Amino acid sequence: MGSLAVYAENKVLDHIVGKSSFTMPSIWLALFTVTPTHEDGTGGTEASAGNYIRKSTAAGDWATASAGAIQNSGDITFIECATTDWGTINGFALYDSESGGNMIGWGALGTAKPISIGDTAKFAAGDLDITLD
């Protein structure tokens, strides 16, 4: 299970009280070999070996939020690991950019998964669960 990052929490709060609008971002899913330890994204190590790239998601990839939580509604599949092992994936994060950008949400995986050449990282429907807590 994951939670919103400080950046997203602040944007939502400012939006709710009318301080500023929050433009709906494009969402990119990132994989981490070391899960961030802070809600600002620090303390983590994003996969970077070989042909790894973040996975773009669309609104249709996510269920409608309910009870303060949202899940992926369908499978989210990364490109195949083709040139160099990506390492053991321990966590994930949502960003508003294909590289760099602001972390929107993050979480640890229940079970770490090594991604080696020939493997394809995939989150089945309902595997990703983000809460407002």
DRENNUNU-324253 format. One record per atom (N, C-alpha, C): z, x, y; residue in one letter. Coordinates in steps of 0.02 Angstrom, whole numbers, plus 32768, in hexadecimal, padded with zeros to 4 digits. Example, Ala and Ser with C-alpha at 12.3 -4.5 7.8 and 13.67 -1.06 7.14 Angstrom:
818682947EE4a/818682677F1Fa/818682947F5Ba/816282827F90s/816582AC7FCBs/818A82858002s/
***
This chain:
8000802A7FC6m/800080008000m/8000802D803Em/7FDE80178072g/7FDB803C80AFg/7FF3801380EAg/7FF880348122s/800D8011815Fs/7FE180268199s/7FE8800181D0l/7FC38013820Cl/7FDD80538229l/7FB180788248a/7FC480B6826Ba/7FDD80A482B1a/800280D182CFv/801D80C68312v/7FE680B48344v/7FAD80D58340y/7F7580C6836Dy/7F63807C836Ay/7F5A8061832Da/7F47801B8324a/7F807FEC8339a/7FBD7FFD8328e/7FF67FD4833Ce/7FF97FCC8388e/7FF0800483ACn/7FF2800283F5n/7FB87FD88411n/7F7D7FE083F4k/7F437FB9840Ck/7F4E7F6E8402k/7F697F5B83C8v/7F767F1483B9v/7FAA7EF983EAv/7FE07F1E83F4l/80157F068422l/7FFB7EFF8469l/7FD57F308482d/7FB87F2B84C5d/7F8A7EEF84CAd/7F647EE28496h/7F367EAA8495h/7F5C7E678496h/7F8F7E61846Ei/7FB67E238469i/7FD47E0E84ABi/7FED7E3F84D2v/800E7E2E8511v/7FDF7E31854Dv/7F9F7E3B8540g/7F6D7E398576g/7F677E78859Fg/7F827EB08588k/7F7C7EEF85ACk/7F357F0B85A9k/7F167F048570s/7ED17F1C8567s/7EB37EFB852As/7E717EF98529s/7E507EDD84EEs/7E497F1484BAs/7E427EFF847Cf/7E397F2E8445f/7DF67F1D8426f/7DC57F488432t/7D837F3D8416t/7D837F4A83CCt/7D667F1D83A6m/7D647F24835Em/7D407F65834Cm/7D627F938329p/7D427FD28318p/7D197FCE82D8p/7CEC7FFC82CFs/7CCE8007828Es/7D03802A8264s/7D06801B8223i/7D3B803881FAi/7D1D806581C4i/7D3880A181C1w/7D2380D38190w/7D5F80E48164w/7D5680E48123l/7D8A80F380F3l/7D88813E80E2l/7DC2815F80E9a/7DC881A680DBa/7DF581B1809Fa/7DE981E6807Al/7E1181F98040l/7E3A82378052l/7E77823A803Af/7EA582718049f/7EBD8293800Af/7EBD82D6800Bt/7EDB82FD7FD5t/7F2683067FE2t/7F3A83028020v/7F8183008034v/7F8782C48063v/7FAD8292804Ft/7FB582548075t/7FD7826380B7t/7FBF824680EFp/7FE2824F812Fp/802B823C8128p/80558262814Ct/809D8254814At/80B5822F8188t/8089822781B8h/809A820681F6h/806681D18206h/807B819E822Ae/804E8167823Be/8019817B826Ee/801881B98285d/7FE481CF82B2d/7FAF81F7828Ed/7FB681FD824Cg/7F8482218223g/7F9482698217g/7FC882848237t/7FD882CA822Ct/7FFC82D381EAt/7FFC831081D3g/801D83208194g/7FF283158157g/7FB582FC8160g/7F8982EF8128g/7F4D831E8126g/7F2C832080EDt/7EF0834880E6t/7EB8831C80CAt/7E86830F80F3e/7E4E82E780DCe/7E22831180AFe/7E0782F2807Ba/7DD78314804Fa/7D9F8330807Ba/7D85836A806As/7D5083868093s/7D1F83B0806Bs/7D2B83B8802Ba/7D0183E38003a/7CBE83C27FF2a/7C8D83ED7FE6g/7C4C83D57FCEg/7C2B83A27FFAg/7C14836C7FDCn/7BEE83398000n/7C1A82FE8015n/7C5B83078016y/7C8882D0802Ay/7C7982B88071y/7C7682778079i/7C72825780BBi/7C9A821680B8i/7CB3820080F1r/7CD681C080F4r/7CA6818880E2r/7CC2815180CAk/7C9B811780B6k/7C9F80E180ECk/7C6680CD8106s/7C6480978137s/7C7380558114s/7C9B802B8136t/7CA87FE8811Bt/7C927FB5814Ft/7C887F788138a/7C747F418164a/7CA77F09815Da/7CA47ED8818Aa/7CD37EA08188a/7CD37E7E8143a/7C997E798124g/7C947E5880E3g/7CB67E7E80ABg/7CC97EBD80B7d/7CEC7EE48084d/7D377ED48082d/7D4E7EAB80B1w/7D957E9D80B8w/7DA27E5280B4w/7DD87E3F8092a/7DED7DF9808Ea/7E0A7DE680D2a/7E137DA580DEt/7E357D8E811At/7E7F7D9E8113t/7E9D7DB88149a/7EE47DCA8147a/7F0F7D8D8139a/7F447D998114s/7F737D648102s/7FB87D8380FAs/7FEB7D628115a/80317D78810Ea/803A7DC08127a/80167DD3815Cg/801D7E158179g/7FFD7E4D8152g/7FCF7E3C8125a/7FAE7E6E80FCa/7F647E5F80F5a/7F3D7E9380E6i/7EF67E8B80DAi/7EE37EB980A0i/7EB37EA38077q/7E9B7ECA803Eq/7E4F7ECF803Fq/7E357F00801Bn/7DED7F028013n/7DD97ECA7FE4n/7DA47EA57FF7s/7D8F7E6A7FD1s/7D5D7E7A7F9As/7D3F7EB47F9Eg/7D0F7EC97F6Bg/7D177F137F5Fg/7CF27F2D7F2Fd/7CF57F747F21d/7CDD7F9C7F5Dd/7CFF7FD37F6Bi/7CE980047F9Di/7CDD80457F78i/7C9F805B7F78t/7C8A80947F4Ft/7C6E80CC7F7Ct/7C8881077F72f/7C7181427F97f/7C33815E7F75f/7C12818E7F95i/7BDA81B17F75i/7BF581DA7F3Bi/7BCB81EC7F0De/7BDF82157ED4e/7BF0825B7EECe/7C2582777ED1c/7C3882BD7EDDc/7C0382E87EBBc/7BDC830D7EE2a/7BA1832D7EC5a/7BA283797EC6a/7BC483987EF5t/7BBC83E17EFCt/7BFC84097EEFt/7C3583F07F04t/7C7584127EFCt/7CAB83DD7EF3t/7CDB83E97EC7d/7D1183B97EBDd/7D3283A97F01d/7D4583697F0Aw/7D6583547F48w/7DB0835F7F46w/7DCB836C7F0Bg/7E1383767F03g/7E3483387EE8g/7E7683397EE3t/7E9C83007ECBt/7EAD82D37F05t/7E9482967F03i/7E9D82667F3Bi/7EE082437F32i/7F0B824A7F65n/7F4E822D7F64n/7F5781F37F96n/7F2A81EF7FC7g/7F3281BC7FFAg/7EF081AA801Ag/7EF4817A8048f/7EB98162806Bf/7ECC815280B3f/7E9A814C80DDa/7EA581378122a/7E668113813Ba/7E7080E8816Bl/7E3980C6818Dl/7E3380E581D2l/7DF580F581E5y/7DE781138227y/7DB380EA824By/7DAF80F5828Cd/7D7C80D282B5d/7D3F80FD82C1d/7D3781328299s/7CFE815F82A1s/7CED8180825Fs/7CAE81938258e/7C9881B5821Be/7CB981F98213e/7CCA8219824As/7CEF82588249s/7D1D82598286s/7D5682798280g/7D86827882B7g/7D9D823082C3g/7DA3821D8301g/7DB581D88312g/7DFF81CA830Dg/7E0F818A8313n/7E5481738311n/7E64815582CDn/7E9D816782B1m/7EB3814A8272m/7ECD81038280m/7EB380D2825Ci/7EC6808C8264i/7EFD80788233i/7EF8808F81F5g/7F29808081C1g/7F2680B5818Cg/7F5980B78162w/7F5D80EB8130w/7F8C80D780F8w/7F8880FB80C0g/7FB580EE8089g/7FAD81218051g/7FDD81218025a/7FDC814C7FEAa/7FC081257FAFa/7FA081477F81l/7F8881277F45l/7FC181227F12l/7FC180EE7EEBg/7FF480E77EB7g/7FED811D7E81g/7FAF81317E74t/7FA081667E44t/7F6C81947E62t/7F7C81D57E64a/7F4D82067E7Ea/7F11820A7E4Fa/7ED682197E6Ck/7E99821A7E45k/7E7082587E58k/7E6682867E28p/7E3A82BF7E36p/7DF282A87E39p/7DCE82C07E6Bi/7D8682B07E72i/7D5F82F17E67i/7D3D82F47E2Es/7D1783307E1Bs/7CCD83217E1Fs/7CA583557E19i/7C5C834C7E19i/7C4883187DE6i/7C2082E77DFBg/7C0982B17DD0g/7C3482727DD6g/7C7082787DF5d/7C9B823E7DFEd/7C8782177E3Dd/7C9881D77E3Dt/7C8E81AD7E77t/7CD0818B7E88t/7CEB81997EC3a/7D2881787ED8a/7D1A812F7EE7a/7D4481037ECCk/7D3880BB7ED5k/7D7B80977ED8k/7D7F80687F07f/7DB7803B7F0Cf/7D9F7FF67EF8f/7DB97FDB7EC1a/7DA67F987EABa/7DC47F657EDCa/7DA97F2A7EDBa/7DC27EF47F07a/7E0D7EEE7EFFa/7E307EEC7F38g/7E787EE47F39g/7E9F7F257F32g/7E7E7F5D7F26d/7EA17F9D7F1Dd/7EC07FB67F5Ed/7E9E7FA97F97l/7EB87FBF7FD8l/7EDD7F857FF8l/7F1B7F91800Bd/7F447F5D8029d/7F657F7B8067d/7F547F6080A1i/7F6F7F7980E1i/7F9B7F4380FEi/7FD77F578114t/80067F278131t/80167F3B8179t/80337F0C819El/80487F1B81E2l/808B7F3E81E4l/80AD7F4581AEd/80EE7F6781ACd/80E77FB181B1d/
***
